[in-house]
């Protein structure tokens, strides 16, 4: 049984990054830098005997810094691997796509993977995607950038589940 699910077009790495969201978090990063610089200056002038509110501003700046760095890194990680072709056999699944902008391929054994259909609810319309978890606990996500339609994702999920049940 060879079942191929594929899309012919590629989305370049820069287009997968979701630049608008990254710009928002870069603005938050700048705000964090301003808050930390201001509060550090005030704390330094007063030799550590600044008002409590300056320490609160410093703490808020640190939280904004960590939040923005975390969000930017997560967006970047989601955009690294782009899967546009899935080949399903009785024993293996071959994922093909791009890592950054270079061709990439990964072969997974059906017995050793866990597949789940997930929903990204923080966006409208909801984005449904497949998450593969292999034996090394490596995650591969298909459709985090709304590239596949819901019916294509559901058909792929059903085909993989059927192949997995036949392999046991």
C-alpha positions as CSV (number, residue, x, y, z in Angstrom):
1,X,0.0,0.0,0.0
2,X,1.6,3.3,-1.1
3,X,-0.5,6.3,-0.3
4,X,1.0,9.7,-1.2
5,X,-0.3,12.9,0.3
6,X,1.4,15.9,-1.2
7,X,1.2,19.6,-2.1
8,X,3.3,20.9,-5.0
9,X,4.1,24.4,-3.8
10,X,6.6,25.3,-1.2
11,X,6.4,28.2,1.2
12,X,9.8,29.9,1.6
13,X,11.2,30.1,5.2
14,X,10.7,33.9,5.5
15,X,7.0,33.5,4.6
16,X,6.5,30.8,7.2
17,X,7.9,33.0,10.1
18,X,4.7,35.0,10.6
19,X,6.6,38.3,10.6
20,X,3.7,40.4,12.1
21,X,3.7,38.4,15.3
22,X,7.5,38.5,15.5
23,X,7.3,42.3,15.1
24,X,4.9,42.6,18.0
25,X,7.2,40.6,20.2
26,X,10.2,42.6,19.1
27,X,8.3,45.7,20.2
28,X,7.7,44.0,23.6
29,X,11.4,43.2,23.7
30,X,12.2,46.9,23.1
31,X,9.8,47.9,25.9
32,X,11.4,45.4,28.2
33,X,14.8,46.8,27.4
34,X,13.6,50.3,28.2
35,X,12.0,49.2,31.5
36,X,15.1,47.3,32.6
37,X,17.5,50.1,31.6
38,X,15.4,52.8,33.4
39,X,15.0,50.7,36.6
40,X,18.6,49.6,36.6
41,X,19.7,53.3,36.3
42,X,17.5,54.3,39.2
43,X,18.7,51.4,41.3
44,X,22.3,52.3,40.5
45,X,21.9,55.9,41.4
46,X,20.4,55.1,44.8
47,X,23.0,52.4,45.5
48,X,20.4,49.7,45.9
49,X,18.1,51.8,48.1
50,X,15.5,52.6,45.5
51,X,11.8,52.7,46.0
52,X,9.9,49.4,45.8
53,X,8.1,50.5,42.7
54,X,11.4,50.6,40.8
55,X,12.0,47.0,41.7
56,X,8.5,46.2,40.4
57,X,9.3,48.0,37.1
58,X,12.5,46.0,36.9
59,X,10.6,42.7,37.5
60,X,8.0,43.6,34.9
61,X,10.7,44.4,32.4
62,X,12.4,41.0,33.1
63,X,9.1,39.2,32.6
64,X,8.4,41.0,29.3
65,X,12.0,40.2,28.2
66,X,11.5,36.5,28.9
67,X,8.0,36.3,27.3
68,X,9.1,38.0,24.1
69,X,12.2,35.9,23.7
70,X,10.2,32.7,24.3
71,X,7.5,33.7,21.8
72,X,10.1,34.6,19.1
73,X,12.0,31.3,19.6
74,X,8.8,29.3,19.4
75,X,7.7,31.0,16.1
76,X,11.1,30.4,14.7
77,X,11.1,26.7,15.7
78,X,7.7,26.2,14.1
79,X,8.9,27.7,10.8
80,X,12.1,25.6,10.5
81,X,10.6,22.4,9.1
82,X,8.0,22.6,6.4
83,X,6.4,19.3,5.4
84,X,4.5,19.2,2.0
85,X,4.6,15.5,1.1
86,X,3.7,12.4,3.1
87,X,4.3,8.9,1.8
88,X,2.5,6.2,3.8
89,X,3.5,2.5,3.5
90,X,2.5,-0.5,5.6
91,X,5.5,-0.1,7.8
92,X,6.9,3.4,7.3
93,X,5.9,7.0,6.8
94,X,8.2,9.2,4.8
95,X,7.9,13.0,5.5
96,X,9.3,15.2,2.8
97,X,9.7,19.0,2.8
98,X,12.1,21.8,3.5
99,X,14.4,22.5,6.5
100,X,14.8,26.2,6.2
101,X,14.9,26.3,2.3
102,X,16.8,23.1,1.6
103,X,15.1,19.7,0.8
104,X,14.5,17.5,3.8
105,X,13.3,14.0,4.3
106,X,12.6,11.9,7.4
107,X,11.5,8.2,7.6
108,X,9.4,7.1,10.5
109,X,8.4,3.5,11.5
110,X,4.6,3.3,11.9
111,X,4.9,1.0,15.0
112,X,7.1,3.5,16.8
113,X,5.2,6.7,16.3
114,X,2.3,8.4,18.1
115,X,0.1,10.5,15.9
116,X,-2.5,12.9,17.1
117,X,-4.9,15.4,15.4
118,X,-4.6,18.7,17.2
119,X,-6.3,22.1,17.1
120,X,-4.7,25.5,17.5
121,X,-7.5,27.4,19.2
122,X,-5.7,30.7,19.7
123,X,-6.3,31.7,16.0
124,X,-9.4,32.3,14.0
125,X,-10.2,30.2,12.0
126,X,-9.0,27.3,14.0
127,X,-6.0,25.5,12.5
128,X,-6.0,21.7,12.6
129,X,-2.7,20.0,12.4
130,X,-1.1,16.6,12.8
131,X,1.6,16.0,15.4
132,X,3.9,13.0,15.0
133,X,5.9,11.9,18.0
134,X,8.7,9.4,17.1
135,X,10.6,7.0,19.3
136,X,13.2,9.7,20.1
137,X,10.4,12.0,21.4
138,X,11.0,14.3,18.4
139,X,7.8,16.2,17.3
140,X,7.0,16.8,13.6
141,X,4.0,19.0,13.0
142,X,2.1,19.1,9.7
143,X,0.0,22.2,8.9
144,X,1.0,24.7,11.6
145,X,0.9,27.4,8.9
146,X,-2.6,26.5,7.6
147,X,-1.2,25.0,4.4
148,X,-3.3,21.8,4.3
149,X,-7.1,21.9,4.4
150,X,-9.0,20.2,7.2
151,X,-10.3,17.5,5.0
152,X,-6.7,16.7,3.8
153,X,-5.5,16.6,7.4
154,X,-8.3,14.3,8.4
155,X,-7.8,12.0,5.4
156,X,-4.1,11.8,6.2
157,X,-4.8,11.1,9.8
158,X,-7.3,8.3,8.9
159,X,-4.9,6.7,6.4
160,X,-2.0,6.7,9.0
161,X,-4.3,5.2,11.7
162,X,-5.5,2.5,9.3
163,X,-1.9,1.7,8.3
164,X,-0.9,1.6,11.9
165,X,-3.7,-0.8,12.8
166,X,-2.7,-3.1,9.9
167,X,0.9,-3.2,10.9
168,X,0.1,-4.6,14.4
